[in-house]
Amino acid sequence: MVFVVMGGLMSLIGFLVGKHRDPARKALISGGLVLLAASVIVSMVFEDLLPRFNTRPEAQRLPFALSFLGFLLATAMIVYGGRRFVQATFSVIGEIVGQAQAGRKSSFVPQRRVPSSVLFIAWLPGLLWMAAGFLLLALSASAYHESHFPFPWLWVGWS
């Protein structure tokens, strides 16, 4: 199990960096991510969902079961947002380095400061995906822990 998790985490890093153009590497990264997701799903279902599902009151079973789907979806949204964030950063830096090298024929690239507005505009889609993922994660945690704190208006009819 440790090797599956470690391989999955290494695949996650490769996925976030996004520097896999070779089909064999892409297949290895995808396989590692599938193994990581499968191990997390199996662990969640057999170690937490099934043993605790019948101990819940009838009205709290549906939010409890849906919270696991929310956890998985939130994790995927955060990872996807992180990938877009990292790729946008590489893209902006690559454009600035390319512009600096176009003006000079030597390999020396002068250090230039990246305008924050350019970076923010490039980062915005990834940041929005991550923010939506964290919001879904808070919502799922609220359903999992039977808490009314983050979203009291949402759980009015469930308890």
N, C-alpha and C positions, 0 to 999 in steps of 0.2 A: 504494500500500500504506500509505503514511503517513496518508492521509486516512481509510482504513478503520479503522486503529488509533486515530486521534484521535477519530473519530466513535464508535467502540465505547467508548472510555474516557469520553467525555462521556455516552454512554447509560448506562454503568455508574454514574456519579455520579447521574444522574437516577433510576436504579433503586434505588440505596441510599437516597436521600432519600425516595423513594416518594410524591412530591407530584404524581403524574400521574393526574388524574381524567378528563381529556379523552381521548376515544378516539383522536384524531389523534396526540396526544403519546404515548399508550401504544403506538401502532403504530410511531412513529418510534423510541422507546426500544427496543422489542422488535426492530425491524429492525437497529438499531445493535448490539445485543447478539448477534444472530444473525451479523451480518457479522464482529464481533470473534471470536466462537467459531469461525466457519468459517476465518478467516485463521490462527488459532492452530493449528487441527487440520491444515490443509493444510501449514503450515510444519513442524509436528512430524512428519507422515507423510513428506513428500517431502525434507526436509532432514536428518532424523535417523533415523527408524525404518527406512525402506527402504535407505539406504546402509549402515547398520551392522548390519542384521539378520543377513545371511549371514556376517558376520565373527565372530559369536558362536559359541561351542561349542554343540552341540545341546542340552545340559541348561540353558543359560542363555537360550535364545530365548524360551521362554514367559514367564518373569518379566520379561524385557526388554520384550516386547510388552505385557504387562498393566500395566507401569508407566506407560505413556502413558494408558491408560484411568484409572488411579489418579490421575494428575496432573489430568486433566480433571474427574473427579468431586470431587477434593479442592478444586480451585479453585471449582467450583460450590457446594460445601458452605460454604466460607469466605465467599463472596459472599452466600449466603443467610443465613448466621449474622450477617454484618455488617449486612444489611438489617434483620433482626429486632432487632438491637441498637440501630440508629439509630431505628427506629420505636418501640421500647419507651421510649427516652429521650424522644422527642417526646411520646409518650403521657403519661408521668409528669409531664413539665414542663407539658403542656397541662392536665392535671387540677389541678395545684397552682395554676397561674395562674387557671384557671376558678373554683376555690374562693376564691381571694383576691379576684377580681373580684365574686363573688356577695355577699360581705360588704360591698362598697363600691359606690357608684353612680358614682364617678368613674373616669377611665381610668387613674389612677395605681395601679400594682401594687407593693405593698411587696415588697422582696426577702426571700424566705424560703429557708432552707436545706432541701434535699431530704433526708429521712432516708435514710441509706445502705442500710438494710435494704429499703426500698421500691425503690430503684434496683437493688439486687442481685437481688431477686426478679424484677423486670421484665427485667433483663439476662440472667438465667440461661439461658433457651432459646437465645438468640443465642450466648452464650459456649460453650454445649455443642456447638452446631453447628460453631462455629469450631474448638474443641478437637478434635472428631472429624475435621474437615478437615485440621488440621495433623498429626494422627496418621497419617492416610492419606497425606498428603504425605511424611512421613518414611518410611513403609513403601514408597511408590513410589520415592522417591529411593534407598532401599536396594536395591531390585530393579534400578533403572536403572544404578547404579554398581557392581553386583556386590559390594556391601559386606555383610559379616555383622555390622557393628557394632551398629546399633540393635536388631535383632531376630535374634540368632544362632540361636535355637531354631527360627525360621521357615524358614531356608534350609538346614537340615541335609541334606535329601535332594536339593537342587537342584544341588549342585556335584559 
